[in-house]
Amino acid sequence: MNILYTNHSAKQMFQRKISTKDVENVLETGEIIMNYPEDKPFPSKLLFSYVNSRPLHVVCSFDIETQTMIIITAYEPKTDIWEFDFKTRK
């Protein structure tokens, strides 16, 4: 599978000290906690996983034609927006 990092995701990952390896770990082990079927140009989803004890969310979409996973953003969820399980929005 190819992975494409948008300019936005690359900038956000750099600022948040999230590596491509961290994102790939979430892609491999993450749990889908939200689906966004209406997103364009491709439906997207929000994945959650712990990476080295750090909770991470990755928003991504998949281009079936090119078999490319597109990383939209990655961040560490905060408890002011998410419950302590980091899967449930407040």
Secondary structure, 3 states (H helix, E strand, C coil): CEEEECHHHHHHHHHHCCCHHHHHHHHHHCEEEEEECCCCCCCEEEEEEEECCEEEEEEEEEECCCCEEEEEEEECCCCCCECCCCCCEC
